[in-house]
């Protein structure tokens, strides 16, 4: 079983318990910290922050679930226990600015934690990466001649109106052709994981992630870029089920950028 810091092995990522004098706390999230596939996103984000010269740290063993899954599934008591525990730790380190790679963590920390007395500036990694590229603090030294479709995560798009930043990042990749899926932006189609569905089985009809994967196939994309670990997992499963692993790859935007840095 993975620990909260296994993904950071050999990357020289600081813990808040060792040095809390940082510009940002990187809230890794359960999926990026503990799921093998999504650990690559966390490592990519750390490499981007280092390339930009940003001083950051993680909570490591002190980080726990933000509480989003518990609230969505209906366990409000567990949700509030998580919130109170996390806020106590964050306030103990006098955290002011938080980066997340998960839109579910982003939405919960940004909009729900203030209801419990927390005041943090919360930034999604696509917002930060787009800004770093614009400022020239990171540069893409290589390109890729791939056809890329961006999938709008529900909690990033419809819940928080973050549509342009991820697309600006992808369009900055030299040689890449960017295509839109048949349902995108405000009318985007869920990957099938939201509302706690990531942990549930579909017993009737067509699985949502298979339907969304078909949209990627229809668009002629060979890369589907995501900005959410839930979406990434659902696409990975959908691509395998559709047996198009040789044609289409699912990848987080941070992974794309990290692989092309100077």
ABEGO torsion letter per residue (X at the ends): XBBAAAAABGAGBBBAAABABBABBBBAEAAAAABAAAAAAAAAAAAAAAAAGBBBBBAEAABBBAGAAAAAAGBAAAAAAAAAAAAAAAAAAGBABBBBABAAAAAAAAAAAAAAGBBBBBBBAAAAAAAAAAAGABBBABBBBBBBBBBBBAAABAAAGBAAAAAAAAAABBGBBBBBBABBEAABBBAGABGGAAABBBABEBBAAAAAAAAAAAAGBABBBBABAAAAAAAAAAAAAAGAAAABBBBBAAAAAAAABX
